[in-house]
C-alpha cells in the first residue's frame, strides 16, 4: 500500500511547489485524463491503494486548485468551427481585455503571452454570424485593442481528449490500458440533436466533469438511469469527452510557450504529425494564416525550452519560420470561468 502522505513544499506566493506532489498524485492525474469519470474504486485497484486514499488525494488536489475534471464537447460533432484569436492591446489594457474575453461563454484558453500586450483566445461558433459577433464587432470596438487577427483551426494533430499527461509515463502501459475509457464506437453517427436537457447536463459537466448522477438528474429532470444512458451515448459517439486541467508543477514543468510555425505546404501534415509525437507538445493544429501550424509546448524551465527549440524543432526541415511566445498567465482554461477562492487557473495548454 502507498502512503497518502504528500511531501511538504511551497512555491511562489505560498502555493504548493513541485515537492508537494508525489508519484501517486501524478498517477491519479494520468488516470483521470484517461477516464475523467472513472470510479475511485477502479483507480485504487489499478494503483494498489485504498479507495479512501484515492478520494483523499483527489479532494486535496481539487480543493487546492491543482486539478479540475471537465466534461467537454467536440466542436465538429456539433457542427461548430474553432477560431484562434490573437489580440494585440495597449500595454496597460491586456489584463482587463483578457478578463473580459474570459467572461464570454464562447471562449476558452484565454492566455496572456510574453510582453504582456498579446492575448490568445480560442472561440467556438456555430456559423459565420456567431464568429462575426466576436471577431468583427465586439473586439474592434474596444479602444484598448490595437489589432485582431483570427485563424481558423483546420485540423488537430494532438489535443482534445488526448492530453499532455498521457505522454508523462506516470502510469505503466498495463495500468493505462486498464484505466482507459472505452474507445469511440467506429463510424458512430452523432447521438441525435442535443435537447435542452442534454445542454443542461453538459453545462453541469463543464463545471464539474465528475458531477454525480443525482446532481445531473436534478439539473435535467431525468432519472439517474436516463442520465447514465445518455452520458454513455454522448461519449460513445464522440460528442462528449473528459479532460483534466492540472497544475504543470505536479509533473515538474515550469514554462509554457506557443510556437507559430510556417511550414512548406507539402510537408504540413507530416510536420504536424511529427510535432504530435514530441513529449513536450500538448497541442498542435493546422490553421489558416501565414503561420500554418500552432503548437503549445511545456518544458521544465527556460534552458529546457531552448534545448527543445534547437534540437527537436530545428530538426524539422520543413519549418521556414518560427515565432515563440512564452505564456505569462492563463486567465481561462477549457471550462467555464471559475470564480471564488480557488479561481487560480492551473498552468495548462489547450488539450
C-alpha positions as CSV (number, residue, x, y, z in Angstrom):
1,X,0.0,0.0,0.0
2,X,1.2,3.5,-0.8
3,X,1.1,6.2,1.9
4,X,-1.3,9.1,1.4
5,X,1.2,11.5,2.9
6,X,2.5,14.0,0.4
7,X,5.8,15.8,0.7
8,X,5.8,19.3,2.0
9,X,6.8,22.1,-0.4
10,X,5.7,25.6,-1.2
11,X,6.1,27.6,-4.3
12,X,5.8,31.3,-5.0
13,X,3.0,33.0,-3.1
14,X,2.6,30.1,-0.7
15,X,1.1,27.8,-3.4
16,X,2.3,24.2,-3.5
17,X,5.6,23.8,-5.2
18,X,6.8,20.7,-7.2
19,X,7.9,19.0,-3.9
20,X,4.3,19.0,-2.7
21,X,3.4,16.4,-5.3
22,X,4.4,12.7,-5.5
23,X,4.1,9.7,-7.7
24,X,0.6,8.9,-6.6
25,X,-0.6,12.4,-7.5
26,X,0.9,12.0,-11.0
27,X,-0.7,8.6,-11.4
28,X,-4.1,9.9,-10.3
29,X,-3.9,12.8,-12.8
30,X,-2.9,10.4,-15.6
31,X,-5.8,8.1,-14.6
32,X,-8.3,10.9,-14.8
33,X,-7.0,12.1,-18.1
34,X,-7.7,8.6,-19.5
35,X,-11.2,8.4,-18.0
36,X,-12.4,11.5,-16.1
37,X,-15.3,9.7,-14.6
38,X,-13.5,6.5,-13.6
39,X,-14.7,5.3,-10.2
40,X,-12.2,5.8,-7.4
41,X,-12.5,2.1,-6.6
42,X,-11.3,1.2,-10.1
43,X,-8.4,3.7,-10.0
44,X,-7.5,2.4,-6.5
45,X,-7.4,-1.2,-7.6
46,X,-5.1,-0.5,-10.5
47,X,-2.8,1.7,-8.5
48,X,-2.7,-0.7,-5.5
49,X,-4.0,1.7,-2.9
50,X,-7.3,2.1,-1.0
51,X,-10.4,3.8,-2.3
52,X,-10.2,6.3,0.6
53,X,-6.6,7.2,-0.4
54,X,-7.6,8.0,-3.9
55,X,-10.6,10.0,-2.7
56,X,-8.5,12.0,-0.3
57,X,-5.8,12.7,-2.9
58,X,-8.4,13.9,-5.4
59,X,-10.1,16.1,-2.9
60,X,-6.8,17.7,-1.9
61,X,-5.7,18.3,-5.4
62,X,-9.1,19.7,-6.4
63,X,-9.7,22.0,-3.4
64,X,-6.1,23.4,-3.8
65,X,-6.8,24.3,-7.5
66,X,-4.2,21.8,-8.7
67,X,-6.7,19.8,-10.7
68,X,-10.2,20.0,-12.3
69,X,-12.0,17.5,-14.4
70,X,-14.3,18.9,-17.2
71,X,-16.8,17.3,-19.5
72,X,-16.3,19.0,-22.9
73,X,-17.9,18.7,-26.3
74,X,-16.2,18.0,-29.6
75,X,-16.8,21.0,-31.9
76,X,-17.0,19.0,-35.1
77,X,-19.7,16.7,-33.7
78,X,-21.9,19.8,-33.0
79,X,-21.2,21.5,-36.4
80,X,-19.1,24.2,-34.8
81,X,-15.9,25.9,-36.0
82,X,-13.0,26.9,-33.9
83,X,-11.1,30.1,-34.2
84,X,-7.7,31.1,-32.7
85,X,-7.8,34.8,-32.0
86,X,-4.7,36.9,-31.4
87,X,-5.4,40.3,-29.8
88,X,-2.7,43.0,-29.5
89,X,-3.6,45.5,-26.8
90,X,-2.3,48.7,-25.3
91,X,0.4,47.8,-22.6
92,X,-1.8,48.7,-19.7
93,X,-5.0,47.1,-21.1
94,X,-4.2,43.5,-21.9
95,X,-5.2,42.1,-18.5
96,X,-8.6,43.8,-18.4
97,X,-9.3,42.8,-22.1
98,X,-8.3,39.2,-21.3
99,X,-10.6,39.1,-18.3
100,X,-13.5,40.5,-20.4
101,X,-12.8,37.8,-23.0
102,X,-12.7,35.1,-20.3
103,X,-16.2,36.1,-19.2
104,X,-17.7,35.3,-22.6
105,X,-19.4,31.8,-22.7
106,X,-18.0,31.2,-26.2
107,X,-14.3,31.5,-25.3
108,X,-11.7,29.2,-23.7
109,X,-7.9,29.2,-23.2
110,X,-7.7,32.9,-22.8
111,X,-3.9,33.4,-22.3
112,X,-1.6,36.4,-21.8
113,X,1.6,36.0,-23.7
114,X,5.1,37.4,-23.5
115,X,5.5,41.1,-23.2
116,X,2.1,41.4,-21.6
117,X,0.4,43.0,-24.6
118,X,-0.8,40.0,-26.6
119,X,-3.8,37.7,-25.8
120,X,-4.6,34.5,-27.5
121,X,-8.1,33.0,-27.1
122,X,-10.0,30.1,-28.5
123,X,-13.6,30.7,-29.6
124,X,-16.2,28.3,-30.9
125,X,-19.0,29.3,-33.2
126,X,-21.9,27.6,-34.8
127,X,-21.5,29.6,-38.0
128,X,-20.3,32.8,-39.7
129,X,-22.8,35.0,-37.8
130,X,-21.6,33.8,-34.4
131,X,-18.0,34.2,-35.4
132,X,-18.6,37.7,-36.6
133,X,-20.1,38.7,-33.3
134,X,-16.8,38.4,-31.5
135,X,-14.3,38.8,-34.3
136,X,-15.8,41.7,-36.3
137,X,-17.9,43.6,-33.9
138,X,-17.1,43.2,-30.2
139,X,-13.3,43.3,-30.2
140,X,-12.5,46.0,-32.7
141,X,-14.9,48.4,-30.8
142,X,-12.7,48.0,-27.7
143,X,-10.5,51.1,-27.9
144,X,-7.6,49.4,-26.0
145,X,-7.3,46.8,-28.8
146,X,-4.6,47.7,-31.3
147,X,-5.2,44.7,-33.7
148,X,-7.0,41.5,-34.0
149,X,-6.1,38.5,-36.2
150,X,-8.1,35.3,-36.4
151,X,-7.0,31.9,-37.6
152,X,-9.4,29.1,-38.4
153,X,-8.5,25.8,-36.8
154,X,-8.3,23.3,-39.7
155,X,-7.1,20.1,-38.2
156,X,-5.9,19.0,-34.8
157,X,-2.9,16.6,-34.7
158,X,-2.8,16.3,-30.9
159,X,-5.1,17.6,-28.3
160,X,-8.8,17.4,-27.3
161,X,-9.4,14.1,-25.5
162,X,-5.6,13.4,-25.7
163,X,-3.7,15.3,-23.1
164,X,-0.1,16.0,-22.5
165,X,-0.2,13.9,-19.3
166,X,-0.7,10.8,-21.5
167,X,2.9,11.3,-22.5
168,X,4.2,11.5,-18.9
169,X,4.7,7.8,-18.2
170,X,3.1,8.2,-14.8
171,X,1.2,5.0,-15.4
172,X,2.7,1.9,-17.0
173,X,1.2,0.7,-20.3
174,X,-0.7,-2.0,-18.5
175,X,-2.1,0.4,-15.9
176,X,-3.1,2.8,-18.7
177,X,-4.8,0.1,-20.6
178,X,-6.8,-1.0,-17.6
179,X,-7.9,2.6,-16.9
180,X,-8.6,3.9,-20.4
181,X,-12.2,4.8,-21.2
182,X,-13.9,2.7,-23.9
183,X,-13.0,3.5,-27.5
184,X,-15.3,5.5,-29.6
185,X,-17.9,3.5,-31.5
186,X,-16.4,3.0,-35.0
187,X,-18.2,5.3,-37.5
188,X,-20.8,6.3,-35.0
189,X,-23.2,9.0,-36.0
190,X,-24.0,11.8,-33.6
191,X,-26.4,10.6,-30.9
192,X,-29.2,12.8,-32.2
193,X,-29.7,16.6,-31.9
194,X,-29.0,17.9,-28.4
195,X,-32.1,18.6,-26.4
196,X,-32.5,21.2,-23.7
197,X,-31.9,18.5,-21.1
198,X,-28.7,17.5,-22.9
199,X,-27.4,21.0,-22.8
200,X,-28.2,21.4,-19.1
201,X,-26.4,18.2,-18.4
202,X,-23.4,19.3,-20.5
203,X,-23.3,22.7,-18.7
204,X,-23.1,20.8,-15.3
205,X,-20.3,18.6,-16.6
206,X,-18.4,21.6,-18.0
207,X,-18.3,22.9,-14.4
208,X,-17.5,19.5,-12.8
209,X,-16.8,16.5,-15.0
210,X,-17.3,14.2,-12.0
211,X,-20.7,15.6,-11.1
212,X,-22.8,12.7,-9.6
213,X,-25.7,11.2,-11.5
214,X,-28.1,12.5,-8.8
215,X,-26.8,16.1,-9.5
216,X,-27.2,15.6,-13.2
217,X,-30.6,14.2,-12.7
218,X,-31.7,17.2,-10.7
219,X,-30.5,19.6,-13.4
220,X,-32.2,17.7,-16.2
221,X,-35.3,16.3,-14.7
222,X,-34.3,12.9,-15.9
223,X,-33.9,9.8,-13.8
224,X,-30.4,8.7,-12.9
225,X,-30.8,5.7,-15.2
226,X,-31.6,8.1,-18.1
227,X,-28.6,10.2,-17.2
228,X,-26.2,7.3,-17.3
229,X,-27.6,6.1,-20.6
230,X,-27.4,9.5,-22.2
231,X,-23.8,10.0,-20.9
232,X,-22.8,6.7,-22.4
233,X,-24.4,7.6,-25.8
234,X,-22.8,11.0,-26.0
235,X,-19.4,9.6,-25.0
236,X,-19.6,6.7,-27.5
237,X,-20.3,8.9,-30.5
238,X,-17.6,11.3,-29.6
239,X,-19.8,14.3,-28.7
240,X,-18.7,14.3,-25.1
241,X,-15.2,13.7,-23.7
242,X,-13.5,14.4,-20.4
243,X,-10.3,16.5,-19.9
244,X,-8.2,17.4,-16.9
245,X,-6.9,20.9,-16.2
246,X,-3.9,20.5,-13.9
247,X,-1.1,22.4,-12.4
248,X,2.0,21.6,-14.5
249,X,4.1,21.7,-11.4
250,X,2.6,18.3,-10.5
251,X,4.9,17.0,-13.2
252,X,7.8,19.3,-12.5
253,X,7.1,21.5,-15.5
254,X,7.5,25.3,-15.4
255,X,7.3,27.1,-18.7
256,X,4.7,27.0,-21.5
257,X,5.1,28.6,-24.9
258,X,3.2,28.9,-28.1
259,X,5.0,28.2,-31.4
260,X,3.6,29.7,-34.5
261,X,5.3,27.9,-37.4
262,X,5.3,28.4,-41.1
263,X,5.7,25.1,-42.9
264,X,6.0,24.2,-46.6
265,X,2.5,23.1,-47.6
266,X,3.5,19.7,-49.0
267,X,5.1,18.9,-45.5
268,X,2.3,20.3,-43.4
269,X,0.7,17.0,-42.4
270,X,4.0,15.2,-41.8
271,X,5.4,18.1,-39.7
272,X,2.2,18.3,-37.6
273,X,2.3,14.5,-37.0
274,X,6.0,14.7,-36.0
275,X,5.2,17.5,-33.5
276,X,2.3,15.5,-32.1
277,X,4.8,12.8,-31.1
278,X,7.1,15.1,-29.2
279,X,6.7,14.6,-25.4
280,X,6.9,18.4,-24.9
281,X,3.8,19.1,-27.1
282,X,0.4,19.3,-25.5
283,X,-1.4,20.6,-28.5
284,X,-0.7,21.1,-32.2
285,X,-3.0,22.0,-35.0
286,X,-3.1,23.3,-38.6
287,X,-4.5,26.8,-39.1
288,X,-5.2,29.4,-41.7
289,X,-2.9,32.4,-42.0
290,X,0.8,33.0,-42.6
291,X,1.7,30.6,-39.8
292,X,0.0,27.3,-40.7
293,X,1.0,25.3,-37.6
294,X,0.4,26.2,-34.0
295,X,2.0,24.1,-31.2
296,X,1.8,24.6,-27.4
297,X,4.8,23.2,-25.7
298,X,5.6,22.7,-22.0
299,X,9.1,22.3,-20.6
300,X,10.7,22.1,-17.2
301,X,12.4,25.6,-17.5
302,X,13.9,28.1,-19.9
303,X,17.1,26.1,-20.7
304,X,14.9,23.0,-21.4
305,X,12.8,25.1,-23.8
306,X,15.9,26.4,-25.6
307,X,17.1,22.8,-25.9
308,X,13.8,21.7,-27.4
309,X,13.7,24.5,-29.9
310,X,17.3,24.0,-31.0
311,X,17.1,20.2,-31.3
312,X,13.7,18.7,-31.9
313,X,12.1,21.7,-33.7
314,X,15.4,22.6,-35.5
315,X,15.4,19.0,-37.0
316,X,12.0,19.7,-38.7
317,X,13.4,20.6,-42.1
318,X,10.0,21.9,-43.5
319,X,9.8,24.7,-40.9
320,X,10.5,28.0,-42.7
321,X,9.8,30.5,-39.9
322,X,9.0,30.2,-36.2
323,X,7.6,32.7,-33.7
324,X,7.9,31.7,-30.0
325,X,5.6,33.3,-27.4
326,X,6.0,32.2,-23.8
327,X,2.9,32.2,-21.7
328,X,2.6,34.7,-18.8
329,X,-0.7,33.7,-17.4
330,X,-3.8,31.6,-18.3
331,X,-6.9,33.6,-17.5
332,X,-9.3,30.9,-18.5
333,X,-8.9,27.3,-19.2
334,X,-11.1,24.7,-21.0
335,X,-14.3,25.0,-18.9
336,X,-16.4,28.0,-17.7
337,X,-14.6,30.8,-16.0
338,X,-14.0,29.8,-12.4
339,X,-14.7,32.4,-9.7
340,X,-14.2,32.2,-5.9
341,X,-11.4,31.3,-3.6
342,X,-9.9,28.7,-6.0
343,X,-10.1,30.8,-9.1
344,X,-6.4,30.4,-9.9
345,X,-6.1,28.7,-13.3
346,X,-3.7,25.8,-13.4
347,X,-0.9,26.3,-16.0
348,X,-2.1,24.1,-18.8
349,X,-2.1,24.0,-22.5
350,X,-5.2,23.5,-24.7
351,X,-5.5,19.8,-24.8
